[in-house]
Amino acid sequence: SSITLENEVYHAWWEMTRALTTPNRGSKTPRDFEALAIRAGMDGEDVRELTRLFEEIRYGDRQPTTDDERRAIDLLRRIESTYGTDQS
């Protein structure tokens, strides 16, 4: 099921995963996307941290704090700044 982008953690997660080409997107878990992102060349440490943050908010039944949202945005910016730069 799709999630609404009701907070910056969800938005950052969506932005990261939409860059990935994969069949059956709906059947993938956050950890599946984490592995795909790392295999695609995204920074593993940042991807893992964003995945954990997403899981905490999505499945941990808590609202994201301002710090959570700020961290998610920072992680996404770092991932975007390194992903796709001279992957040859």
C-alpha positions as CSV (number, residue, x, y, z in Angstrom):
1,S,0.0,0.0,0.0
2,S,1.2,3.5,-0.7
3,I,1.9,6.0,2.0
4,T,1.0,9.6,2.0
5,L,3.9,12.0,2.1
6,E,2.7,13.6,5.3
7,N,6.1,14.3,6.8
8,E,9.6,15.0,5.6
9,V,10.8,11.5,6.7
10,Y,8.4,9.8,4.3
11,H,9.1,12.4,1.6
12,A,12.9,11.8,1.9
13,W,12.4,8.1,1.8
14,W,10.2,8.3,-1.3
15,E,12.7,10.6,-3.1
16,M,15.5,8.1,-2.4
17,T,13.5,5.0,-3.6
18,R,11.9,6.6,-6.7
19,A,15.4,6.7,-8.2
20,L,15.5,2.9,-8.1
21,T,14.3,0.8,-11.0
22,T,12.7,-2.4,-9.7
23,P,9.7,-4.6,-10.7
24,N,7.0,-5.3,-8.1
25,R,7.6,-2.1,-6.1
26,G,4.6,-2.8,-3.9
27,S,6.0,-6.1,-2.6
28,K,9.4,-4.6,-1.6
29,T,10.2,-4.0,2.1
30,P,12.2,-1.0,3.3
31,R,15.2,-3.4,3.7
32,D,14.7,-4.5,0.1
33,F,14.9,-0.9,-1.1
34,E,17.9,-0.3,1.2
35,A,19.8,-3.2,-0.5
36,L,18.8,-1.9,-3.9
37,A,19.9,1.6,-3.1
38,I,23.3,0.4,-1.9
39,R,23.8,-1.8,-4.9
40,A,22.9,1.1,-7.1
41,G,25.8,3.1,-5.6
42,M,24.1,5.2,-3.0
43,D,26.1,5.7,0.2
44,G,25.5,2.7,2.4
45,E,25.7,4.5,5.8
46,D,23.3,7.3,4.8
47,V,20.9,4.8,3.1
48,R,20.9,2.6,6.2
49,E,20.3,5.6,8.5
50,L,17.4,6.9,6.4
51,T,15.9,3.4,6.3
52,R,16.0,3.1,10.1
53,L,14.5,6.5,10.5
54,F,11.7,5.7,8.0
55,E,11.0,2.3,9.8
56,E,10.9,4.0,13.2
57,I,8.2,6.5,12.0
58,R,6.3,4.1,9.7
59,Y,6.1,1.1,12.0
60,G,7.0,2.5,15.4
61,D,3.7,4.3,15.9
62,R,5.3,7.7,16.6
63,Q,5.2,11.1,15.0
64,P,8.5,12.4,13.6
65,T,10.1,15.2,15.5
66,T,11.5,18.3,13.9
67,D,15.0,16.8,14.4
68,D,13.8,13.6,12.7
69,E,12.6,15.5,9.7
70,R,15.7,17.7,9.5
71,R,17.9,14.6,9.7
72,A,15.9,12.9,6.9
73,I,16.3,16.0,4.6
74,D,20.1,16.1,5.4
75,L,20.5,12.4,4.6
76,L,18.6,12.7,1.4
77,R,20.7,15.7,0.3
78,R,23.9,13.8,1.1
79,I,22.6,10.7,-0.8
80,E,21.7,12.9,-3.8
81,S,25.0,14.8,-3.8
82,T,27.0,11.5,-4.0
83,Y,24.7,9.3,-6.1
84,G,25.1,9.6,-9.8
85,T,28.4,11.5,-9.6
86,D,30.9,9.8,-11.8
87,Q,29.7,6.2,-11.3
88,S,31.9,4.9,-14.2
